[in-house]
């Protein structure tokens, strides 16, 4: 084996009964974080058959990092996209579609979208592949993420939602939903997951594992107020039911800083109701998403009301 070059035959390592997988990544000026992402994938107990990493007009040295690691790992393929002035989620989706086009002739069963600013423990992908092997109806899978010591709290959401920083799709599911559809407004990962459920697939976040998000998201730091308001605005645009949004906002008012997060989420949503921006999703999508949210709320009510009544009866007998 030549000095400085790692073995490449490990790509697509198999464990008995586990599906094979490929990865795609869109990286735009990610020189600060992407080496750690690459190293964590390279340390996996089961490696991808291919990983196409798109440098989406990077100008900060990302390309040089990708070329260096591609020379060491034969299963990494860099792909350069032209530099563009604007930065929006439509560009990211176009980069991911270009990456997937490079994989169409390859044999694999699972396709994963991995952001360029995350890291995983060595058994992470093997763990998720086991979930797909155990459930043929599972279309999309992932786990929560951590930022420092904080981990996403799924009491504020549902496990049917899979975070977009790392999403694994069963290949027929990914192709059925049309992959990631370019939208400047964002929400490309959320739309893909909801559409998967519309098509009859199951989607799930498995909460007994987590990965690390290396870059703090907009919900922390100086842009917190703007981010939270825009999040509420985006909830309307992407079809969140008003009752769900009201209850979710009230619940989040309990978090720190007290009242602020929930108020901004609701304010952003209400501003969208007033201004009526165009929705980049179909009416069928809006009906489906609102309908499943109301079903979830009825399920919560059916579980909570008997508990409340039992508590009142036990209190009255004391």
Secondary structure as GFF3:
##gff-version 3
##sequence-region A 1 318
A	DSSP	beta_strand	21	27	.	.	.	ID=ss1
A	DSSP	alpha_helix	34	42	.	.	.	ID=ss2
A	DSSP	beta_strand	51	56	.	.	.	ID=ss3
A	DSSP	alpha_helix	62	70	.	.	.	ID=ss4
A	DSSP	beta_strand	76	81	.	.	.	ID=ss5
A	DSSP	alpha_helix	89	101	.	.	.	ID=ss6
A	DSSP	beta_strand	110	114	.	.	.	ID=ss7
A	DSSP	beta_strand	118	119	.	.	.	ID=ss8
A	DSSP	alpha_helix	124	134	.	.	.	ID=ss9
A	DSSP	beta_strand	138	147	.	.	.	ID=ss10
A	DSSP	beta_strand	150	151	.	.	.	ID=ss11
A	DSSP	three_ten_helix	154	156	.	.	.	ID=ss12
A	DSSP	beta_strand	166	170	.	.	.	ID=ss13
A	DSSP	alpha_helix	171	176	.	.	.	ID=ss14
A	DSSP	alpha_helix	188	198	.	.	.	ID=ss15
A	DSSP	beta_strand	202	213	.	.	.	ID=ss16
A	DSSP	alpha_helix	224	237	.	.	.	ID=ss17
A	DSSP	alpha_helix	242	252	.	.	.	ID=ss18
A	DSSP	alpha_helix	260	275	.	.	.	ID=ss19
A	DSSP	alpha_helix	283	316	.	.	.	ID=ss20
###
